[in-house]
């Protein structure tokens, strides 16, 4: 009976160690792969890039919503804080920031109809210990690691709405301070 319990205990300990190793390593590897693939397709750091309108031919991610217009910005705060500035949208819209381990560390509404909505949402992204000056009404997001990505989603069920969302990208900012 004793060898069985020793074997069972060794199995449980090994299983738990493997489980926690996978849970801690896998998200970072996923985000690293995503960032590498985006860079390989020509998406530069610190620049909003609009995705093509979703249809069966452009669908590279499983189940993206064809009713949303997406824009993404790769962020690197290793040299200092980055400012995100995104205009509001008359319908549903959101700004999300995902840290290097895929954690969603920020989610803000871009819906101009929301209570207290302003014309532009400003967010300063930095690492702990970086100098953050007084940025007025800008929200601040502190990252644990220097790489992240920001994602804008706007409701755009028609080509005209998608074109209107795309027209806001030049007025958006994703750049080092």
C-alpha positions in Angstrom: 0.0 0.0 0.0 2.9 2.4 0.8 4.4 2.2 -2.7 1.0 3.0 -4.2 0.6 6.1 -2.0 4.1 7.2 -2.7 3.5 6.9 -6.5 0.1 8.7 -6.2 1.8 11.5 -4.2 4.6 11.8 -6.9 1.9 11.8 -9.6 -0.1 14.6 -7.9 3.0 16.7 -7.2 4.2 16.3 -10.8 0.7 17.1 -12.2 0.4 20.3 -10.1 3.9 21.5 -11.1 3.2 20.9 -14.8 -0.2 22.5 -14.4 1.2 25.7 -12.9 4.1 25.8 -15.3 1.8 25.7 -18.3 -0.6 28.3 -16.8 2.3 30.7 -16.2 4.2 30.2 -19.5 1.4 29.7 -22.1 -0.3 33.1 -22.0 3.1 34.9 -22.5 4.0 32.6 -25.4 0.6 33.2 -27.0 0.9 37.0 -26.8 4.5 36.8 -28.1 3.4 34.8 -31.1 0.6 37.2 -31.8 2.9 40.2 -31.7 5.5 38.4 -33.9 2.8 37.6 -36.5 1.5 41.1 -36.5 5.0 42.5 -36.9 5.6 40.0 -39.8 2.5 41.4 -41.5 3.9 44.9 -41.3 2.1 46.3 -38.3 4.5 48.8 -36.8 4.8 49.6 -33.1 3.0 52.7 -31.8 0.7 53.1 -34.8 -3.0 52.3 -35.0 -3.6 49.8 -37.8 -7.1 49.2 -39.0 -8.0 45.6 -39.9 -9.9 44.8 -43.1 -13.6 44.5 -42.8 -14.5 41.0 -41.6 -15.9 38.6 -44.1 -15.3 35.0 -44.8 -12.2 35.8 -47.0 -10.5 38.1 -44.4 -11.3 36.1 -41.3 -7.9 35.2 -39.8 -9.2 34.8 -36.2 -11.8 32.4 -35.2 -15.2 34.1 -34.9 -14.3 37.8 -35.0 -17.5 39.8 -35.3 -18.4 41.0 -38.8 -20.3 43.9 -37.2 -17.2 45.4 -35.5 -14.4 47.5 -37.0 -11.1 46.6 -35.3 -7.9 48.7 -35.0 -4.8 47.5 -33.1 -1.6 49.1 -31.8 1.4 47.3 -30.6 2.8 49.0 -27.5 6.3 49.0 -26.1 6.9 51.1 -23.0 10.5 50.0 -22.4 11.7 53.5 -23.5 9.0 55.4 -21.6 5.2 55.9 -21.4 3.0 55.7 -24.4 -0.1 57.8 -25.0 -3.3 56.4 -26.5 -5.9 58.9 -27.7 -9.0 57.6 -29.3 -12.1 59.5 -30.5 -15.6 58.5 -29.2 -18.0 56.7 -31.4 -21.8 57.3 -31.7 -22.6 53.6 -31.1 -20.9 50.9 -29.1 -17.1 51.3 -29.0 -14.4 50.1 -26.7 -10.7 50.5 -26.0 -8.9 47.5 -24.4 -5.3 47.0 -23.4 -3.8 43.5 -23.1 -0.6 42.9 -21.2 2.2 40.6 -22.4 0.6 37.6 -20.6 -2.8 38.2 -22.3 -4.4 39.8 -19.2 -6.9 42.5 -20.1 -5.5 45.4 -17.9 -7.8 48.1 -19.3 -11.3 48.3 -20.8 -12.8 51.7 -21.5 -15.9 52.7 -23.4 -15.8 54.8 -26.5 -19.6 55.1 -26.7 -20.4 58.8 -27.1 -23.9 58.1 -25.7 -22.5 56.9 -22.3 -23.0 59.0 -19.2 -19.9 61.2 -18.7 -18.5 60.4 -22.2 -16.0 62.8 -23.6 -15.1 63.4 -27.2 -11.7 61.6 -26.8 -10.5 59.0 -24.4 -6.8 59.5 -23.3 -4.8 56.8 -21.6 -1.2 56.9 -20.6 0.4 53.4 -20.5 3.6 53.0 -18.5 5.6 50.6 -16.4 5.9 51.0 -12.6 8.6 53.4 -11.8 8.5 55.4 -15.1 8.0 59.1 -14.6 4.4 60.0 -15.0 3.9 63.7 -15.2 0.5 65.5 -14.8 -1.4 64.5 -17.9 -4.6 66.2 -17.0 -7.7 64.1 -17.5 -5.7 61.1 -19.0 -6.2 57.7 -17.3 -3.1 55.8 -16.4 -2.4 52.1 -16.9 0.6 50.5 -15.3 2.1 47.4 -16.9 4.1 44.7 -15.3 6.0 44.0 -18.6 6.9 46.5 -21.3 5.0 44.9 -24.2 1.3 45.1 -24.7 -1.3 45.7 -27.3 -4.3 48.0 -27.5 -7.4 47.2 -29.4 -10.2 49.4 -30.5 -13.6 47.9 -31.3 -16.4 49.9 -32.9 -19.9 48.8 -34.0 -19.8 49.1 -37.8 -22.4 46.7 -39.3 -22.3 48.4 -42.8 -19.5 49.4 -45.2 -20.4 53.1 -44.5 -20.0 52.6 -40.8 -16.8 50.8 -41.3 -15.5 53.6 -43.5 -16.5 56.1 -40.8 -14.6 54.1 -38.2 -11.6 53.9 -40.4 -11.7 57.7 -40.9 -11.1 58.1 -37.2 -7.8 56.3 -37.2 -5.8 59.4 -38.4 -7.3 61.3 -35.4 -6.2 58.6 -33.0 -2.9 58.5 -31.3 -0.7 55.6 -30.1 2.8 57.1 -29.6 5.6 57.5 -27.1 5.4 60.6 -25.0 
